[in-house]
Amino acid sequence: RGAPGAGITAETLRAEISKAFGPKAERMVGDILVPLATQADIASVSELADVVPHIRAGDRISGFYHPNTGKTYAILENLSAGDVRGLALHEIGVHYGFLGMLGEERYRQVIKQADAMRKAGNKAVIAAYEQATKQAAQPHQVEEETLAYLVSNNADMGWVKRLIAEIKAFLFRKFGILGDRLTADDIAALARA
């Protein structure tokens, strides 16, 4: 759900994805990001019949993830060109998070390394952990939030640089998103989505 946008076309959606992440990233449109011209079009897609009862009068939906289809739907009439980059990053983060981008084994290695560094007194990791503990809505979110704060606040740390590079490589392989189009804050936002 989001605030009303100016309205865009499917061509604008593709162009903004390309501008934000590189031309190969356009392949996410139709793959994981499905454009619907209007909010009313939700009712015309049979796979989305279960969504309709949840739309309240006055809701203006800019995009939503549907777990049964595994896709995100972008409501073009409620988006502006400036909304597209954030919508794409949010939805990738919701679908994958650090766990999905790194894979179970590597994710557990990174979490274990961060925990060992925290216990050894690494100030940056301690600060990230404390910030995550304060900000996480649920205790199970602390691990990934700690990584997000490390990426945001300590992108120059050697192992954090490697973590960022691994995530950028995943995003390129999966979506064609060029690494030079993403900042450390973008990577952190993926974890927080």
DALINQUI-V262872 format. One record per helix or strand of 2 or more residues. SS is the DSSP state (A for helix, B for strand). FROM is the first residue (numbers start at 1). TO is the last residue. If there is no record, write none. Layout:
# DALINQUI-V262872
ss->{SS,SS}
from->{FROM,FROM}
to->{TO,TO}
This chain:
# DALINQUI-V262872
ss->{A,A,B,A,A,B,B,A,A,A,A,A,A,A,A}
from->{10,23,33,39,46,63,71,76,81,104,123,139,158,179,184}
to->{21,28,36,44,52,66,75,78,102,119,135,153,175,181,192}
